[in-house]
Amino acid sequence: MRLYGLFLREMTEEVPMEALLEQLLQKDLGVRVKVGPEVTEVILSEQRSPDLEQDQSLVDRVVDAVASSWVNSSNFKVVLLGMDILSALVSRLQERFRTQVGTVLPSLMDRLGDAKDQVREQDQALLLKIMDQAANPQFVWERMMGGFKHKNNRTREGLCLCLVSTLTVFGSQSLTLSKIVPHICNLLGDPTSQVRDGAMNCLIEIYRHVGERVRMDLGKKGLPQSRLNVIFSRFDEVQRSGTMVLSPLSDKAFEDDDSGDGGRSSSSSRGGKKTLSMGSFRRTGSSSKSAGRDGSAAGAVDDEDFIQAFEDVPTVQIHSNREVEENMTKIRDVLSDDKKDWELRVAALKKVRSLLLAGASDFDAFPQQLRLMEAAFKLSAKDLRSQVVREACLTMGHLSLVLGSRFDHAAEAIMPILVTLVSNSAKIMASSGTAAIRLILKHTHYPRLIPVITSNCTCKSVAVRRRCFEFLEQLLQEWQISSLERHGTVLMETIKKGIHDADAEARSVARKCYWSYQAHFRREADQLFQSLEASYQKALQAHQSGGENSVTSLPASDRSSSSSQESLSRPPPVKNTFGSGSTRTKASHGRPPVPAPPPSLQRSRSDVDVNAASSSARRMPAVPAAFSSASTLPPGSYASLGRVRTRRTASGNGSSVTDSRGRSRGKISSQSQPGSRSGSPGRLLSSTYGPRTSRLNAAPPLAGSIPPRPR
């Protein structure tokens, strides 16, 4: 009674928080009833309790005392006073009360099933106040899912009423309803009629806010047709009554039309609308080009199909931690034994997703069981069966989608193996690994995943390097700077290596990474830019201005590496290499023109110096028309020895030396690759022996000279 007397003597005097806590721990009901209103006023008054926000441990003890001793009291007056105190704490602490939500929710959910209407109504009002001032509705409801399986039927009914109130106050866009609908469907078969009615009212309220997507989703939940007919008839009544409250964002609270599985999210609906929880799975830039359907690769998994497969699993029901442990242990035993039949391992991986859809992640035993499953998951991801690998990737993506940051440890363990799948020759394995990595990076922002990605950006495999730079771009675009700054230097060095990568596509994505990096770390990005050569700086600037595909935007090394590709599409020359146009006309008179081969069939000539050949062709003397064709040469001519390479005459100059046999040997002035094909008979014919007239007009061989060897 000492503190109560202090309240009565001086209503403005500062009250020590230790004394306030001591009074909250009193067991006497009479004292609690008298002190409760004063405690509420002290908490609301910053003058009387100035140190409330200073000591977090003291706040924790105060909240724990109120939740356990007051809200759980058997006296309804004390319960109401306890809720008043919690309401005052919410008003005083605002968002700082978010850390206390997990402490008070179990007691508040129990009170939803209280026998007193006044207690239930005040309890719902307090829950809505917490959603409004301390934490968002989705945060609170993720921690209230277990209430749908509460042993008290009044609590289950009260939770349904609370959901209806949440939708009425905050709208459907505040919740990921697909995670709640499976629990509501389970309550449709509850043994208590009041609970069944509450579940039906929940579905009707969800339908009012979301629309026809609920109808389509319920058709895939395996509900009895008779029950579906009743539900759909109620939906039709609501639609005819004109009480629908659809909004432009209403369908974003619901998943894809193949969703509603309690944990699954989709990239986009068939109507092209994106979801709130998943966001746009297909991103612009490099990821959109390689998202799932990479070309026409047979067997590749599309990202949308990948996500839709999350719910393609059998339905299970769990009601306790013991059931979670038993099921996870059986799954672990199957996955840990690679000698088990592959179909059994596929079924075990699907059962993990079934447990997620049944709400297993809400049970306390799940995190520990997930940690024990990591080795089995890694073994499955390395399996030789593509179907096992696909199911393992699906399960990893689903776990990340449902657990978010709670999947961090398992994500770090499995990520290196998923990266190795990217270069797998089996398209279904490569695309499954890629889709799983994208989902993990989207929903599990764990800084220790960054070194796993950056270390593989220098992998020997070109496919791995390309994908890892795409993953790096996704990190830089979607993660907060707080998750990136720890590895800012590593990111900068990786981007620099990517800009100098030997692969053109990897360089292109690395340039995109640079500009995403610059949005977070401007000073470091400027330092990186200044450290680059001028050609690479020009390429970066060209990318930003939209000139990424221009050859002129590439550094010199890039342009030279693409020269052979350009020569394949270069049209054939039409210039007469023999002389004037009149000579060409006479030589080809009476013959139909030979069509030029298509540009795609042209091959580059590595043994020809293009610049020397083009310049010397202009200086080459004209050849008489009578000898411009091999068919007009006299018998015994050297033209019969091989194919006439008239273009090679450009490589020699006009000077020549006559040997003892009367042959004119021209001096070779330019050869781009000596010894490559210069020794062939056809090449020697035109470049070495000079014009045909020198052979015809030459003096007869000297006596005693060795006659030419017949060929």
Steps between C-alpha positions, in 0.01 A plus 500: 500500500804729518489587130125545503538751781761682299253529212237652728734751670657649189345444161787680318795349684744289297459129564809274488454221249633242747221593738248479217623153409484392861136602518418319174631180656255521792276193531219664696200552271370795701829685466509430127150637448592821687848549352419406139354836387784692667763282332338578167518875569864477611597322179316753284664794680855572385550731802421227751691222319783669307732199512254255342668509158853497641517152652399233248542216748262674740242539224533129423433412863201734519342356184566144611343567842186653349459230234552206735344620826235750396371398155501132600322566828181316587337827607356676198545845661873439537509373141340821376744710705791301359382575147472868593863495618613331178304754298676780689837340426414482130400867499820599680753281317337492155728305260740415783228269630554279194759293687239419765236369259621142531474524880141622519338314208460159671309657789292719270407205279385308807279794597328484160326194640402660832148443629442874549396694192662814641837327525481364145403837356775688684749232400418545131526877536846463656617269220385750237679778688823298498463448123443871452765655726765240586526251212334448163212250473705246306766493774236435766305240304810300416530442876132427550468213250527243775177631650300331224593169664436617858340244727230749605228520238411853615857607423479354151174682444642821646796483266263483203315805629832681548595426139172647377566812709854526363373490142233757580745744661819453298381347173623193317824659379636496857509118512635212296169318503628192322681404820177521700249338263624140557440539874151635433428204273598263781256673735214433256510143630518600869275299735357825647234671293597848624854448374373376163278806470792726591718336233224545242470868593876536457488358149209725410686806631813399307286456188354849548850649497678275246236374260492201268857395568379355830248284317766364264740433784248314714428268209856368531498436875343157482183601684192279460283609211195537722687743724631690199147537366388658828798738503453602138129562552586738786750672271229544238269656760768750599565587138131557430461711813745760371712505818831418331784728613759425231786745459783526243734335751255244632626208294859573599427375849415166348745279320495376142189313398692180565594610850339531839717227638595658825848596403530519131526818297485548130672728260188614323148395429382378165341837460837667522463642851785473744464395859581693812703239680701381205543817302605477141695181465608582148729797524612726224850476370708191487275292719201544277693368205599188680201439721410142458437467129855539373452470132344178390695279737313176537408416856563846642272606786321833471506713815121526504459124465760457771298703749169344402645157580529593868148382575505193276535279807275275712298655782595424861383625837705557814382603844801487733876535527527126537341443160742749345800322653380155394434604141827688461697209648349257250578737214858543618554124517387457139699792358818408685513157336598536133436128452128553547289491187498840330121511499501471880740794521279706270198419717694598814593840354139561403392417852720780632296743292179332618604568858567863413155533348352347815667767715793300638720810502281647774593226746794543737656168399538594134818717513699229676377233260589721204856534629527121520372469141775713341736211425216301343403799284857537374514132413175529304624805307807300390296198392554355153126477435372821345156452655648479849705814437194683370295412809789603725519839327123542526514424871787745559314776320181429690680501835656836421164637391327393821777553756670809358795599719449191718634293212841672518714216639359238265531740205870550569552123514312417179598800282843371378339180374223690323761714324674191363169391343499808276755351261340155492437370149152378601281805447245400762773487766665824391175698479373358831819604676480847347136550602569379855792743537285790380229418754750468785667830412160667478362386834804419717719811523794343681834686460702178515347394168689779322847334514350181359381691193808720455743209530328327209518811280856391418410137433653327199154422366365779281140404580564527873668839464213637294236380745693617805524852363123487442456390862731781606287749311191365678671547837593858422150583377288331769702493822523783749831680537529370858530147361754602235738739674685227690629363169527827307870453418447143381216615277716773348788262422260245351339758273843618386596145405169460320558812291827338383345154455587301189133436422308782332167418670663484842656841435162640400333382821797623705446848357139484620628392840725805507213744463293314761804508729541871438147563625604368844872587520562810291847582632632146458345477154674822396832361622440184298415705193820705527711184532375364164666554165345759272349237271315332788384837633358572156321164499342574839381840385366352178302244700339772709406696187346193337784411262579162648450313173709736290838373387648844554403486866728204559865531597762426237544147626127440467490632146792288388348190651185554300674565168477139389127506556470814292692338215245219488227742406706729277370496138741361237707759311389593151813685397687354201836380625630427149482850358245724343134429465527444122745217543268332745212531257689336217622214712156412622308559177250230419493349848226559754614690807589285797278593797686617806466281807279633777680718755439251780717241321804727459806405701780722615847442352753497778794466256423821310608843616183687410658845488796387288279305262259786443773756438707281271195396299471856377864501384486161323553520121229384265515151354419441132157366441628202310658359812241610754341157494669168558309348207677729251854412602703282262561136585788440734444825684570510868135583555428128492705445812253651743227746573577848377512738796490826311438704814841406640673692221433805708751389760795541262644812339596571144867403525607148403817295453550256209672175591711274278192320374337816375238521774426832660500490880319791658608641833245443768443827681226418750372187668281521806576146621816355341503127464130447563384426146769668294652175378200364314540457120207720419635784709850473355352514153377858525724655760835347408514445126363834387303569177432229245674690216838467669477124457388507136756756384793363695813377319551124472690345788879501483682191394577272785238643725267269679161485329195562717370196679167378364217538747 
